[in-house]
Amino acid sequence: MEHRPPSFWQLGWRSLWRDWRAGELRLLVLAVTLAVAALTAVGFFADRLQNGLARDARALIGGDAVLSSDNLPPPAFEAQAKSLGLQTAQTLGFPTMGRAPDDLGGAARLVALKSVGEGYPLRGSVRVAEAPEGVDIATREIPAPGTAWVDAALLVALDLKVGQPVLLGDAAFTLSRVIVVEPDRGAGFMSFAPRVMINAADLPATGLVQPASRLNYRLAVAGDDGPVAEFTRWAEAQIEQPGVRGMRLESLQGGRPEMQQTLARAEKFLNLVALLAALLCAVAVAIAARGFAQRHLDDCAMLRVLGLSQASMARAYTLEFALVGLFASALGVALGYAVHHAFVVLLAGLVEASLPAPSLAPVALGLGMGLTLMLAFGLPPVLQLAQVPPLRVIRRDVGQLKPATLAVLGLGVAGFGALLLAASRDLLLGAIAVGGFAAAVLLFAAVSYAAVRLLRASVNETTAPRALIMATRQLSARPAYAVVQISALAVGLMALVLLVLLRTDLIASWRNATPPDAPNRFVINVQPEQGDAFQQQLRDSGVDRFDWFPMIRGRLVSINGKTVVPDDFTSDRAQRLVDREFNLSNTATLPPHNPVIAGSWTENEADALSVEEGLAEELGLKLGDRLGFDIAGQVTEGRITSLRKVDWGSMRVNFFVVFPVAELPNVPVSYISAFRAPEGNVQFDNSLVRAFPNITNVDMSQTIAQVQRVLGQVISAIEFLFAFTLAAGLVVLLAAITATRGEREREFAILRAVGASSGLLRQVQRIELLGVGLLAGFLASVVAVAVGWALARYAFEFAWTASPLVPLAGSAAGALLALAAGWWGLRSVLRTPVVETLRRATS
């Protein structure tokens, strides 16, 4: 009976079972599982968070779509919405003065008045309480005629209580409820003034709506997705008609910009940590697969002797690695799904309601990433086993593994890089991480090869210690292995150093972008004659540091002598900027929190302007352009001499345009101040408003506290994910150290056979590991600092400078980690009997 060789299916299954039981696949499975778990944990959370934000956006803007306008929207908009079966609700908001009756103190305060009609809000709920400290409830009602709902801050400012009257224009309203949550409030500057909400039927009686009033009409619509989308398309077409100004459709992005920035940075940090884990695992898979292939050379040579074809062997190993990759990927997806629940707990509160279920996108990404890792980095060296010649059975010097072909390696790296860029959800972040990693690998290989050659030439064998000579000979005798080992160690250490910098310096810089001692009060409308008295009252109250700038209202009317109109720009934001007044300022001294990034700031330079870089980019402005501003009917011009970088999240006073002069004659001006209110002085705000009743005092305490709370939650989540990348880095270190285990066993056995003592060989091993670790740690630290700087500057957009001690600390850490990992991975090399090692080497 003719013997038939097993099919590749049978061979693949048998090989998988044998290698699994022998522990040959543990490192590969561990590396793939860690990479997939880290990426899918972030992917599941980001997917749920984005779906939750999209869902809650409707409540945050008060409807499924909202038309915002400076004038009463034409009736055609509401008629179109109703013809599509949509619900509508219209509100009107504007700033005005709220007053207490004279017999109740007569205090006055600028308020954000809002009139609402039946059906408000279409999405979300207003939460109100019967008293400032009372229990709040959700309601779908609106204020009854003749009554007003107000923020608790207004009660304190006017020294009023629920049940007492408040005066608005020509009408008096009874304070009936306290507003706790207003879903569609937004985050515009005037939204920080205390809210007063009244019934739309009461608005005419106030006499506050005048032709020159600064009004904001909002028409909200709600209904099924199809009709809402049709209304949105129709409304956008109407808004784009020539001559239509001051109208726009609102979205979540315009509702909470400070939270959007925080969430965006949080997702970037989490994605970066996950990317590092995946990149490290790719290195670990490549090293572990090469070791796997090295150990199977003899087995494959025997299979070739027994008649198995190269094609069957290649298909069998492809099947084995595909199954292992699928198993490890599925395990990683399951682990990532479990881990993402920790993110939900750690970051609770970013979305108020429960998050929706995740989609299948993170599952597909995880499975694709795991299989790509295994097949792109693990399979190429293993496929060489199919090419092992049968002659290796009697000649061990033939059939050694060769470097993977550039085509195979390039294809795998390209696919892996594309998946990482997709997983990063940010092209710049992914490009810096992946590109920096690839460049680092090439740099490490080149420098380590040069270092090995230099080391061999610089050690004087006549005077150097014997252990150092032997360690040098071992490294220079196998330069390819030395380069692989140093490069792999440096890659692992680079990720670990970068993670430490992320955890400490970069996160500290992020936190300092909105520091705990940031100003929590903005005061506007301080008149020039009140300036000295206002500043003195701040000092008397214990406020020593405060921003103090003149504020001038002006509308951009010309660029380089050409009249400017909104239709000159295609960007919606640029059109809105040109269509409204700017807050301008003047100061001879450059504000210390506004660094100049282009041009130069010259004190008291006449006919000069300094422009914020974002505004310049939005409007297409450049150095040397002349801008004209209409300030109280008078056109004032200036030439752009500098561009400034402004951090709008710094809680400091900032302006789009600043005149670098001490005084601007003949222009109406008021002053704005920002400071941190004294702790423990509960009457500070009230006394300030009583002394200067015309000012607007904006309390930012709750906003800052919320941002700081979210920062703390995000940092906790990053620390949690840190463990995955730390584990991946340690896997790389262990894989790199043990990659040459077989060669070390044979070399040490020969040295022991010719008389070298175990003590000498231990010294050789320690010197070699310390040298490799020192070089790898130094290279890793330098590159990690460079990558960290690029990430901070371009991806996270804040300033960061690493300590000069980082390379020194990295070198020491690399030496210690290499020594520890080498002892763990090679602890049995010197214990193995010489005869047994030599027998294995020649069998």
LOVEX-208469 format. One record per residue (C-alpha): y negated, z, x negated; residue in three letters. Coordinates in pm, whole numbers, padded with zeros to 5 digits, always signed. Each point is the difference from the previous one (the first is absolute). Layout:
REM residues N
YZXala
...
END
This chain:
REM residues 843
+00000+00000+00000met
-00334-00108-00140glu
-00246+00280-00071his
-00343-00056+00154arg
-00300+00184-00144pro
-00190+00221+00243pro
-00293-00150+00189ser
-00350+00105-00097phe
-00017+00205+00325trp
+00304+00202-00104gln
-00120+00027-00358leu
-00350+00106+00108gly
+00131+00274+00230trp
+00248+00127-00260arg
-00266+00002-00272ser
-00245+00180+00228leu
+00253+00271+00086trp
+00105+00046-00362arg
-00355+00014-00136asp
-00110+00234+00277trp
+00280+00245-00070arg
-00071-00019-00374ala
-00369+00083+00054gly
-00115-00330-00152glu
-00239-00072+00290leu
-00164+00339+00044arg
-00312-00073-00204leu
-00049-00337+00170leu
+00036+00149+00349val
-00232+00287-00088leu
-00272-00232-00134ala
+00009-00238+00299val
+00013+00286+00251thr
-00302+00170-00157leu
-00206-00322+00000ala
+00083-00090+00359val
-00049+00357+00124ala
-00344+00028-00159ala
-00120-00335+00134leu
+00143+00038+00350thr
-00124+00358+00037ala
-00355-00126-00051val
+00077-00314+00202gly
+00128+00192+00303phe
-00298+00234-00004phe
-00259-00277-00052ala
+00162-00206+00276asp
-00010+00288+00248arg
-00351+00098-00105leu
-00136-00351+00043gln
+00170-00037+00338asn
-00139+00338+00103gly
-00351-00092-00111leu
+00021-00329+00186ala
+00112+00187+00310arg
-00262+00273-00032asp
-00274-00251-00077ala
-00031-00052+00372arg
-00085+00364+00053ala
-00231+00008-00303leu
-00216-00280+00143ile
+00047+00096+00365gly
+00181-00314+00113gly
+00214-00295-00102asp
-00313-00194-00097ala
-00363+00109-00007val
-00309-00217+00004leu
-00292+00173-00171ser
-00352-00130+00053ser
-00362+00092-00069asp
-00092-00132+00345asn
+00160+00014+00341leu
+00299-00239-00020pro
-00033-00303+00229pro
+00187+00046+00333pro
+00230-00286-00100ala
+00192+00228-00240phe
+00092+00256+00265glu
+00072-00278+00251ala
+00234-00171-00248gln
+00185+00326-00065ala
+00049+00069+00370lys
+00114-00356+00066ser
+00279+00062-00252leu
+00104+00318+00180gly
-00139+00236-00264leu
-00154+00341+00058gln
-00357+00044-00124thr
-00222+00295-00087ala
-00355-00016-00129gln
-00185+00263-00201thr
-00347+00021-00150leu
-00094+00208-00303gly
-00321+00064-00188phe
-00181+00278-00192pro
-00254+00214+00183thr
-00136+00353+00003met
+00171+00281+00191gly
-00209+00307+00081arg
+00045+00348+00132ala
-00239+00108+00280pro
-00307+00189-00120asp
+00120+00321+00163asp
+00325-00027-00204leu
-00167-00049-00337gly
-00114-00364+00020gly
+00207-00109-00301ala
+00045-00375-00054ala
+00270-00201-00173arg
+00078-00367-00051leu
+00318-00082+00195val
+00230-00298+00050ala
-00024-00063+00374leu
+00282-00186+00173lys
+00015-00106+00362ser
+00345-00076+00145val
+00127-00143+00326gly
+00322+00022+00201glu
+00312-00093-00192gly
-00123+00132-00335tyr
+00186+00015-00233pro
+00242-00283+00066leu
+00222+00120-00286arg
+00038+00354-00131gly
-00143+00311+00161ser
-00305+00219-00040val
+00086+00362-00078arg
-00244+00257+00136val
-00027+00377+00025ala
-00189+00238+00230glu
-00157+00180-00299ala
-00040-00062-00376pro
+00297+00225-00082glu
+00200-00081+00314gly
+00332-00177+00036val
-00047-00377+00013asp
+00174-00232+00246ile
+00034-00377+00027ala
-00184-00155+00292thr
-00048-00343+00152arg
-00314+00114+00184glu
-00361-00070-00093ile
-00302+00230+00032pro
-00101+00062+00362ala
-00350-00122+00099pro
-00266+00241-00120gly
+00224+00152-00271thr
+00049-00062-00370ala
+00286+00053-00243trp
-00111+00086-00354val
+00131+00080-00346asp
+00018+00369-00086ala
-00243-00064-00288ala
-00277-00081+00249leu
+00043+00332+00176leu
-00053+00175-00333val
-00297-00220-00096ala
-00181+00050+00333leu
+00123+00358+00051asp
+00138-00090+00344leu
+00314+00092+00191lys
+00225-00183+00245val
-00165+00015+00343gly
-00356-00021-00133gln
-00219-00315+00018pro
-00077-00249-00276val
-00289-00245+00022leu
+00048-00371-00072leu
-00311-00209+00048gly
-00134+00060+00351asp
+00318+00158+00137ala
+00179+00336-00028ala
+00378+00029-00014phe
+00228+00299+00041thr
+00228+00060-00298leu
+00345+00002+00158ser
+00258-00059-00275arg
+00040-00006-00379val
+00135-00319-00160ile
+00285+00071-00244val
+00140-00352-00058val
-00165-00330+00083glu
+00252-00278-00080pro
-00242-00291-00044asp
-00277+00181-00183arg
+00023-00206-00321gly
-00153+00092-00333ala
-00349-00152+00001gly
-00275+00213-00149phe
-00150+00085+00341met
+00346+00097+00127ser
-00031+00315-00209phe
-00292+00119+00214ala
+00109+00234+00285pro
+00137-00193+00296arg
-00142+00026+00351val
+00203-00181+00268met
-00139-00064+00350ile
+00094-00202+00306asn
-00132-00358-00009ala
-00155+00054+00345ala
-00237+00261-00150asp
-00135-00220-00279leu
-00291-00164+00190pro
-00142+00343+00087ala
-00046+00086-00369thr
-00242-00288-00062gly
+00143-00030-00354leu
+00103-00366+00010val
-00307-00189-00115gln
-00049-00351-00143pro
-00024+00134-00357ala
+00293+00242+00030ser
+00285-00033-00250arg
+00291-00043+00242leu
+00369-00066-00050asn
+00188-00142+00300tyr
+00380+00007-00008arg
+00218-00191+00243leu
+00362+00113-00030ala
+00291-00190+00154val
+00365+00099+00038ala
+00313-00160+00137gly
+00305-00199-00105asp
+00011-00153-00348asp
-00015-00361+00120gly
-00316+00027+00211pro
-00165+00221-00263val
+00070-00261-00269ala
-00138-00274+00226glu
-00315+00203+00069phe
-00042+00068-00371thr
+00021-00370-00085arg
-00247-00087+00276trp
-00242+00275-00104ala
+00013-00100-00368glu
-00079-00360+00095ala
-00299+00118+00206gln
-00127+00222-00283ile
+00014-00292-00245glu
-00227-00212+00221gln
-00335-00092-00164pro
-00277+00246+00077gly
+00233+00289+00094val
-00094+00309-00204arg
+00085+00368-00009gly
+00347-00029+00162met
+00339+00070-00157arg
+00357+00096+00086leu
+00099+00339-00142glu
+00330+00106-00158ser
+00162+00304-00161leu
-00143-00092-00340gln
-00350+00065+00125gly
+00094+00327+00164gly
+00096+00231-00286arg
-00090-00165-00333pro
+00027+00322-00205glu
+00353+00060+00132met
+00091-00365-00051gln
-00100+00028-00368gln
+00200+00320-00042thr
+00306-00149+00170leu
-00027-00316-00210ala
-00013+00201-00322arg
+00288+00217+00116ala
+00219-00302+00064glu
-00097-00147-00338lys
+00099+00318-00181phe
+00334+00022+00179leu
+00070-00369-00058asn
-00083+00035-00369leu
+00242+00289-00047val
+00271-00195+00184ala
-00070-00311-00210leu
+00042+00200-00319leu
+00334+00130+00125ala
+00119-00353+00079ala
-00115-00136-00337leu
+00174+00280-00185leu
+00317-00053+00198cys
-00005-00369-00093ala
+00006+00101-00367val
+00278+00250+00065ala
+00208-00259+00186val
-00041-00253-00283ala
+00104+00253-00268ile
+00288+00141+00205ala
+00132-00348+00087ala
+00000-00103-00364arg
+00195+00314-00087gly
+00240-00075+00286phe
+00054-00353-00131ala
+00048+00124-00357gln
+00278+00235+00110arg
+00179-00277+00194his
+00011-00262-00275leu
+00356+00080-00104asp
+00128+00013+00359asp
-00144-00342+00074cys
+00147-00145-00318ala
+00345+00116+00115met
-00057-00155+00345leu
-00084-00328-00168arg
+00326+00022-00199val
+00185+00049+00328leu
-00145-00324+00136gly
-00291+00110+00219leu
-00269-00266+00013ser
-00364+00058-00091gln
-00112-00098+00353ala
+00230+00259+00162ser
-00122+00274-00232met
-00366-00088+00063ala
+00051-00001+00377arg
+00195+00328-00017ala
-00276+00182-00191tyr
-00268-00152+00226thr
+00190+00135+00302leu
+00037+00341-00163glu
-00369+00030-00087phe
-00111-00136+00337ala
+00210+00261+00180leu
-00122+00277-00229val
-00359-00116+00048gly
+00042-00011+00377leu
+00151+00349+00006phe
-00269+00148-00229ala
-00274-00175+00198ser
+00131+00129+00331ala
+00026+00348-00150leu
-00357-00031-00129gly
-00128-00116+00341val
+00168+00296+00170ala
-00142+00240-00259leu
-00343-00160+00029gly
+00007+00037+00378tyr
+00086+00368-00034ala
-00266+00055-00267val
-00277-00171+00198his
+00024+00280+00258his
-00129+00230-00273ala
-00307-00226-00031phe
-00051+00024+00376val
-00001+00380-00028val
-00213+00011-00316leu
-00255-00246+00139leu
-00004+00134+00356ala
-00335-00047+00166gly
-00096-00339-00140leu
+00101-00137+00337val
-00039+00260+00271glu
+00284-00105+00230ala
+00364-00046-00094ser
+00071-00307-00209leu
+00192-00291+00152pro
+00344-00096-00126ala
+00003-00217-00314pro
+00081-00368+00007ser
+00287-00163-00190leu
-00234-00140-00269ala
+00053+00292-00245pro
+00379-00034+00046val
-00011-00369-00089ala
-00228+00072-00297leu
+00229+00277-00126gly
+00317-00206+00026leu
-00170-00299-00162gly
-00139+00214-00281met
+00334+00167-00073gly
+00195-00324-00006leu
-00267-00166-00213thr
+00013+00289-00246leu
+00376-00020-00031met
+00035-00378-00009leu
-00310-00081-00208ala
+00026+00275-00260phe
+00360+00115+00024gly
+00198-00320+00045leu
-00123-00222-00291pro
+00167+00199-00280pro
+00312+00051+00213val
+00039-00372+00068leu
+00040-00049-00373gln
+00337+00174+00034leu
+00136-00317+00156ala
-00075-00180-00329gln
+00189+00242-00225val
+00251-00206-00205pro
+00371+00102+00007pro
-00019+00019-00381leu
-00181+00335+00033arg
+00336+00164+00066val
+00085-00037-00369ile
-00352-00039-00145arg
-00248+00265+00114arg
-00293-00170-00175asp
-00014-00292+00246val
-00122-00011+00358gly
-00285+00248-00043gln
-00269+00011+00271leu
-00302-00221-00049lys
-00352+00045+00135pro
-00033-00135+00352ala
-00135-00352+00025thr
-00371-00027+00066leu
+00066-00200+00318ala
+00224+00266+00155val
-00218+00287-00115leu
-00323-00175+00102gly
+00133-00079+00346leu
+00107+00360+00055gly
-00324+00146-00131val
-00206-00241+00212ala
+00190+00092+00316gly
-00022+00369-00075phe
-00372-00025-00075gly
-00064-00188+00324ala
+00179+00270+00198leu
-00199+00272-00175leu
-00327-00178+00076leu
+00105-00021+00365ala
+00098+00367+00002ala
-00331+00108-00155ser
-00196-00139+00299arg
-00288-00043-00244asp
-00009-00301-00228leu
-00230+00160-00259leu
+00200+00324-00013leu
+00329-00188-00028gly
-00136-00239-00262ala
-00128+00286-00218ile
+00325+00197+00032ala
+00244-00290-00039val
-00212-00193-00251gly
-00072+00312-00203gly
+00370+00084-00001phe
+00103-00349-00114ala
-00268-00009-00271ala
+00104+00349-00112ala
+00365-00106-00042val
-00101-00294-00221leu
-00239+00220-00199leu
+00263+00269-00046phe
+00257-00252-00122ala
-00240-00160-00249ala
-00134+00328-00139val
+00342+00164-00022ser
+00144-00299-00188tyr
-00292+00009-00242ala
+00038+00378-00039ala
+00371-00030-00084val
-00072-00262-00266arg
-00286+00209-00140leu
+00213+00314-00004leu
+00275-00170-00200arg
-00251-00120-00257ala
-00196+00324-00029ser
+00285+00251-00057val
+00065+00051-00371asn
+00375+00050-00027glu
-00029+00159-00344thr
-00220+00291+00108thr
+00040+00029+00379ala
+00238+00259+00153pro
+00352-00125+00049arg
-00006+00051+00380ala
-00321-00203+00031leu
+00147-00282-00209ile
+00312-00016+00217met
-00204+00011+00324ala
-00221-00280-00129thr
+00301-00210-00094arg
+00155+00049+00343gln
-00315-00112+00179leu
-00063-00299-00225ser
+00367-00105+00004ala
-00018-00073+00374arg
-00366-00093+00068pro
+00080-00152+00341ala
+00150+00328+00124tyr
-00292+00194-00149ala
-00250-00222+00181val
+00185+00036+00330val
+00025+00375-00040gln
-00364+00055-00099ile
-00127-00239+00267ser
+00209+00158+00275ala
-00105+00349-00105leu
-00364-00109-00012ala
+00022-00153+00347val
+00148+00316+00145gly
-00251+00221-00179leu
-00289-00226+00102met
+00084+00048+00365ala
+00038+00375-00047leu
-00332+00027-00188val
-00171-00214+00263leu
+00142+00224+00271leu
-00129+00311-00174val
-00343-00162-00029leu
+00020-00094+00367leu
+00090+00353+00095arg
-00278+00156-00205thr
-00290-00210-00122asp
+00002-00287+00249leu
+00050+00226+00302ile
-00266+00237-00133ala
-00238-00297-00028ser
+00085-00105+00354trp
-00059+00352+00128arg
-00328+00018-00192asn
-00116-00315+00181ala
-00049+00233+00298thr
-00026+00341-00172pro
+00025+00328+00194pro
-00363+00080-00092asp
-00131-00335+00127ala
-00309+00011+00224pro
+00090+00089+00357asn
-00344-00041+00157arg
-00213-00313+00037phe
-00356+00054+00123val
-00210-00301+00101ile
-00347-00051+00145asn
-00174+00256-00222val
-00366-00098+00003gln
-00197-00026-00328pro
-00225+00292+00085glu
+00311+00217+00062gln
+00158-00077-00336gly
-00118+00297-00205asp
+00063+00250+00279ala
+00345-00146+00073phe
+00110+00015-00364gln
-00134+00352-00033gln
+00199+00115+00304gln
+00315-00149-00155leu
-00061+00193-00321arg
-00077+00320+00189asp
+00335-00040+00180ser
+00188-00030-00329gly
+00029-00382-00015val
-00090-00089-00360asp
+00146-00351-00020arg
-00089-00269+00249phe
-00064-00373+00019asp
-00357-00088+00097trp
-00102-00362+00057phe
-00261-00185+00202pro
+00147-00218+00275met
-00168-00318+00116ile
+00112-00223+00287arg
-00018-00370-00078gly
+00154-00327+00119arg
+00102-00272-00246leu
-00207-00306+00094val
+00016-00229-00306ser
+00207-00088-00307ile
-00177-00198-00273asn
-00281-00085+00240gly
+00233-00138+00271lys
+00001+00170+00338thr
+00330+00170+00073val
+00177-00005+00337val
+00356+00125+00086pro
+00124-00355+00059asp
-00049-00070-00372asp
+00316+00202-00071phe
+00360-00049+00110thr
+00115+00360-00053ser
-00031+00220+00309asp
-00102+00297-00218arg
-00268-00205-00177ala
-00139-00110+00334gln
-00016+00362+00121arg
-00172+00109-00323leu
-00269-00265+00035val
-00037+00073+00372asp
-00094+00366-00046arg
-00235+00215-00202glu
+00101+00137-00339phe
-00060+00348-00130asn
-00204-00063-00316leu
-00125+00248-00256ser
-00208+00032-00314asn
+00042+00216-00310thr
-00108-00047-00360ala
+00311+00175-00132thr
+00341-00162+00041leu
+00216+00219+00229pro
+00268+00151-00228pro
+00279-00084+00249his
-00099-00372+00009asn
+00101-00161-00332pro
-00156-00338-00082val
+00269-00267-00044ile
-00223-00303-00055ala
-00358-00049-00115gly
-00211+00300-00097ser
-00198+00274+00170trp
-00354+00041-00135thr
-00200+00294+00129glu
-00311-00092+00201asn
+00062-00373-00047glu
-00223-00181+00247ala
+00138-00277+00220asp
+00358+00118-00067ala
+00300+00078+00221leu
+00338+00162-00062ser
+00275-00117+00238val
+00341+00149+00079glu
+00276-00229-00136glu
+00186-00024+00333gly
-00311-00117+00184leu
-00071-00253-00276ala
+00352-00139+00028glu
-00010-00011+00381glu
-00332-00184+00012leu
+00057-00211-00312gly
-00286+00160-00194leu
-00037-00004-00378lys
-00229+00132-00269leu
-00340-00167+00015gly
+00006-00074+00375asp
-00314+00097+00196arg
+00043+00195+00322leu
-00261+00054+00269gly
+00013+00296+00240phe
-00200+00045+00318asp
-00110+00366-00014ile
-00203+00101+00305ala
-00134-00353+00041gly
-00088-00046-00367gln
+00214-00216-00229val
+00081+00165-00334thr
+00172-00210-00266glu
+00184+00075-00323gly
+00227-00162-00261arg
+00359+00124-00052ile
+00006+00151-00350thr
+00319+00209+00025ser
+00319+00044+00200leu
+00135+00351+00067arg
+00350+00125+00080lys
-00007+00234+00299val
+00287+00222+00114asp
-00061+00029+00373trp
+00267+00270+00027gly
-00178+00236-00242ser
-00194+00178+00276met
-00322-00061-00198arg
-00319-00174+00109val
+00037-00372-00073asn
-00202-00312+00082phe
+00066-00373+00006phe
-00334-00080-00165val
-00223+00220-00218val
-00347-00072-00143phe
+00000+00152-00355pro
-00355+00141+00038val
-00128+00349+00074ala
-00220-00107+00292glu
-00022-00285+00249leu
-00353+00003+00142pro
-00085-00093+00357asn
+00354+00021+00142val
+00116+00254+00261pro
+00253+00237-00153val
+00210+00300+00093ser
+00237+00196-00222tyr
+00374+00055-00007ile
+00179+00290-00168ser
+00365+00082-00064ala
+00123+00342-00107phe
+00275+00256+00044arg
-00091+00266+00254ala
+00019+00360-00126pro
+00333+00167+00076glu
-00001+00281+00254gly
-00351-00064+00139asn
+00084-00083+00362val
-00368-00022+00098gln
-00095-00243-00278phe
+00013-00319+00211asp
-00173+00160+00298asn
-00284+00141-00209ser
-00046-00336-00175leu
-00026-00187+00330val
-00238+00260+00145arg
-00229-00026-00303ala
+00009-00382+00006phe
+00084-00103+00360pro
-00047-00373-00069asn
+00277-00025-00260ile
+00358-00114+00061thr
+00249+00233-00169asn
+00344-00164-00024val
+00288+00239-00067asp
+00275-00177-00200met
+00218+00310-00053ser
+00278-00107+00233gln
+00013-00351-00142thr
+00023+00127-00359ile
+00260+00259+00096ala
+00209-00269+00168gln
-00016-00231-00302val
+00091+00287-00235gln
+00290+00101+00225arg
+00133-00355+00002val
-00036-00014-00379leu
+00210+00313-00035gly
+00266-00146+00227gln
+00008-00329-00190val
+00034+00177-00336ile
+00292+00203+00138ser
+00171-00322+00107ala
-00059-00157-00342ile
+00151+00306-00169glu
+00301-00028+00229phe
+00054-00366-00089leu
-00060+00087-00365phe
+00353+00142-00014ala
+00150-00347+00062phe
-00185-00160-00285thr
+00066+00295-00226leu
+00370-00039+00070ala
-00022-00376-00065ala
-00175+00065-00332gly
+00269+00243-00107leu
+00269-00252+00098val
-00167-00258-00227val
-00019+00250-00285leu
+00367+00087+00036leu
+00101-00367+00030ala
-00203-00096-00306ala
+00147+00280-00213ile
+00358-00064+00105thr
-00028-00381-00027ala
+00113+00015-00361thr
+00257+00274+00049arg
+00298-00217-00096gly
-00165-00128-00318glu
-00102+00353-00101arg
+00354+00128+00050glu
+00143-00267-00231arg
-00274+00039-00262glu
+00024+00379-00009phe
+00381-00016-00013ala
-00016-00229-00303ile
-00258+00223-00169leu
+00213+00308+00068arg
+00306-00183-00130ala
-00175-00070-00331val
-00108+00364-00040gly
-00328+00055+00187ala
-00019+00352+00144ser
-00067+00070+00369ser
-00318+00189-00099gly
-00139-00305-00181leu
+00082-00227+00292leu
-00172+00239+00240arg
-00311-00021-00217gln
+00022-00379-00001val
+00034-00006+00376gln
-00298+00235+00050arg
-00224-00189-00241ile
+00083-00330+00167glu
-00058+00136+00352leu
-00323+00177-00102leu
-00134-00313-00165gly
+00089-00219+00295val
-00148+00254+00242gly
-00324+00042-00197leu
-00062-00375-00015leu
+00098-00056+00364ala
-00215+00294+00116gly
-00306-00121-00190phe
+00032-00357+00130leu
+00067+00123+00353ala
-00305+00229+00001ser
-00240-00264-00126val
+00115-00257+00256val
+00009+00260+00281ala
-00364+00089-00072val
-00097-00368+00015ala
+00191-00062+00324val
-00138+00323+00151gly
-00355-00104-00086trp
+00052-00343+00160ala
+00149+00155+00313leu
-00282+00254+00031ala
-00273-00257-00051arg
+00130-00300+00191tyr
+00260+00127+00252ala
-00133+00346+00096phe
-00367-00061-00090glu
-00103+00321-00169phe
-00089+00099-00354ala
+00264+00149-00229trp
+00026+00065-00372thr
+00322+00133-00154ala
+00007+00280-00254ser
+00034-00118-00364pro
+00287+00248-00034leu
+00220-00205+00236val
+00158-00216-00280pro
+00071+00312-00207leu
+00156+00182+00294ala
+00194-00312+00096gly
+00142-00038-00350ser
+00116+00362-00004ala
+00147-00027+00349ala
+00178-00324-00094gly
+00157+00160-00308ala
+00120+00303+00196leu
+00132-00202+00295leu
+00180-00246-00229ala
+00155+00288-00192leu
+00111+00176+00320ala
+00132-00316+00165ala
+00171-00103-00325gly
+00171+00336-00032trp
+00120-00023+00361trp
+00117-00360-00020gly
+00148+00018-00351leu
+00118+00361-00015arg
+00365-00104-00022ser
-00048-00263-00273val
+00028+00249-00283leu
+00276+00194+00175arg
+00237-00294+00040thr
+00275+00000-00266pro
-00047-00269-00262val
+00350-00143+00051val
-00050-00036+00377glu
-00338-00172-00043thr
+00134-00244-00260leu
+00307-00073+00215arg
-00226-00086+00298arg
-00221-00213-00222ala
+00288-00214-00123thr
+00224-00006+00307ser
END
